[in-house]
Amino acid sequence: MSLSVNHPYDFFRPSLAAWTMGLRRRLDNVLFLHLDLWPWHLAAGSSRKLTMNSESGRGDHGSREKNEPPVDHRFEHTTVLLREAVEFLQPAPGKLIVDATLGGAGHTHALLEAGANVLGFDQDEAALQAAQERCADYEDHFATVRANFRELEAVLQESGVGQVDGILADIGVSSFQLDTAERGFSFQQDGPLEMRMDQRSGITAADIVNTWSVEELQKLFVEYGEEPLARRAAMAIVRRREQRAFHRTLDLAEVLASALPRRGKTHPATRVFQALRIGVNDELGALKDLLDQAPRCLKPGGRLVLISFHSLEDRIVKHTLQRQSMQWQDRPEWPEPRPNPDYCMRVLTKKPVEPSEEEVSHNSRSRSARLRAAERIAS
Ligand SMILES: C[S@@+](CC[C@H](N)C(=O)[O-])C[C@H]1O[C@@H](n2cnc3c(N)ncnc32)[C@H](O)[C@@H]1O
């Protein structure tokens, strides 16, 4: 990966326009990633792997590939734990914060309003467009990257940005993704069995249900869906696909509904759909990679804020932060405790922060949100 950096990165420089120009130049030089920098690519003329279209204007910023469907601009998502996340990140003029899950830019907009610079990641084209439109007034302080956040460290290093003051990850899918039938996340609306957040690559939910063995499906439903009747669900899928392959969400939901009992208000397909979504997007693998890289990407005193939406994610966040914040390790066979080589963070939230009753009453999808925050210690 070759990268030519023209100027040393200096985010304390007084002119933020110069800051974004410098960042633009560095990111333009990262050849190996699909970077989506609006509106800079229109003028950049770089050789990076972007589909550039000089006539496309602001609305179409060029990284959509030929096989990707056009983006619907009505992006709706209610930001969760907004005040709490912003308070932990302490945005201020001159600070640079990475929003690893830009979505509709609800958190990012608040960070920009408080004067911070934001570098936003999202792997979904629709989210990037929505975010860029929403934050158009802050173009000198805001840059976006179309990439998986598991590439965070590589992007920061190769672009010359180096360490940042804060990292936010509001994990999972947006309401826009869930509610857009064509994205295939919902068992309540008919759509293609898709579920990819990044529609440029990777396997779809249809690939999984039509080709994996009973054992592989069962394992997926147990591990990522915590489905107690995982084998029954897997058998029903395999029996049905012997007659006809699955292509549509409602078709799969109906087969699951006839194989599994309804539990209270929860639709029988809920856990299997969750497992498929996590598997298709390797969500837990990406989260582990982010947590591993985050301390190296933060300056001493820099803050990490993570919002998760189910126990599988929150468990990973909790255990990783515990491991990174223990100064000493001890084992029965050791004569005395030893320094923990992974010690690099201070946990700021003894218990996860949950949304208030008021927030849940306005946005029922926030009810399962859990926020954990930590600070990089000086090394
Ligand atoms: C819950 S939404 C974020 C909402 C945003 N905080 C807001 O207030 O509008 C999560 C977003 O993260 C993106 N996302 C999820 N996992 C990702 C990953 N591994 N890399 C990059 N983006 C990811 C999704 O595409 C989605 O747009």
Ligand as a Chemical Component Dictionary entry (heavy atoms), coordinates in Angstrom:
data_LIG
# 
_chem_comp.id                   LIG 
_chem_comp.type                 NON-POLYMER 
_chem_comp.pdbx_formal_charge   0 
_chem_comp.three_letter_code    LIG 
# 
loop_
_chem_comp_atom.comp_id 
_chem_comp_atom.atom_id 
_chem_comp_atom.alt_atom_id 
_chem_comp_atom.type_symbol 
_chem_comp_atom.charge 
_chem_comp_atom.model_Cartn_x 
_chem_comp_atom.model_Cartn_y 
_chem_comp_atom.model_Cartn_z 
_chem_comp_atom.pdbx_ordinal 
LIG C1  C1  C 0  -27.645 2.358  14.092 1  
LIG S1  S1  S 1  -27.076 3.060  12.582 2  
LIG C2  C2  C 0  -26.239 4.521  13.097 3  
LIG C3  C3  C 0  -27.148 5.684  13.300 4  
LIG C4  C4  C 0  -26.456 6.990  13.571 5  
LIG N1  N1  N 0  -25.688 6.948  14.801 6  
LIG C5  C5  C 0  -27.475 8.111  13.648 7  
LIG O1  O1  O 0  -27.680 8.663  14.710 8  
LIG O2  O2  O -1 -28.078 8.455  12.618 9  
LIG C6  C6  C 0  -25.745 2.005  12.177 10 
LIG C7  C7  C 0  -25.054 2.333  10.867 11 
LIG O3  O3  O 0  -23.787 1.708  10.918 12 
LIG C8  C8  C 0  -23.502 1.089  9.700  13 
LIG N2  N2  N 0  -22.635 -0.041 10.020 14 
LIG C9  C9  C 0  -22.927 -1.131 10.756 15 
LIG N3  N3  N 0  -21.868 -1.927 10.855 16 
LIG C10 C10 C 0  -20.872 -1.326 10.188 17 
LIG C11 C11 C 0  -19.503 -1.665 9.924  18 
LIG N4  N4  N 0  -18.967 -2.804 10.384 19 
LIG N5  N5  N 0  -18.761 -0.803 9.209  20 
LIG C12 C12 C 0  -19.289 0.355  8.723  21 
LIG N6  N6  N 0  -20.574 0.716  8.921  22 
LIG C13 C13 C 0  -21.349 -0.105 9.640  23 
LIG C14 C14 C 0  -24.830 0.698  9.123  24 
LIG O4  O4  O 0  -24.759 0.627  7.720  25 
LIG C15 C15 C 0  -25.744 1.829  9.619  26 
LIG O5  O5  O 0  -25.855 2.845  8.670  27 
# 
loop_
_chem_comp_bond.comp_id 
_chem_comp_bond.atom_id_1 
_chem_comp_bond.atom_id_2 
_chem_comp_bond.value_order 
_chem_comp_bond.pdbx_ordinal 
LIG C1  S1  SING 1  
LIG S1  C2  SING 2  
LIG S1  C6  SING 3  
LIG C2  C3  SING 4  
LIG C3  C4  SING 5  
LIG C4  N1  SING 6  
LIG C4  C5  SING 7  
LIG C5  O1  DOUB 8  
LIG C5  O2  SING 9  
LIG C6  C7  SING 10 
LIG C7  O3  SING 11 
LIG C7  C15 SING 12 
LIG O3  C8  SING 13 
LIG C8  N2  SING 14 
LIG C8  C14 SING 15 
LIG N2  C9  SING 16 
LIG N2  C13 SING 17 
LIG C9  N3  DOUB 18 
LIG N3  C10 SING 19 
LIG C10 C11 SING 20 
LIG C10 C13 DOUB 21 
LIG C11 N4  SING 22 
LIG C11 N5  DOUB 23 
LIG N5  C12 SING 24 
LIG C12 N6  DOUB 25 
LIG N6  C13 SING 26 
LIG C14 O4  SING 27 
LIG C14 C15 SING 28 
LIG C15 O5  SING 29 
# 
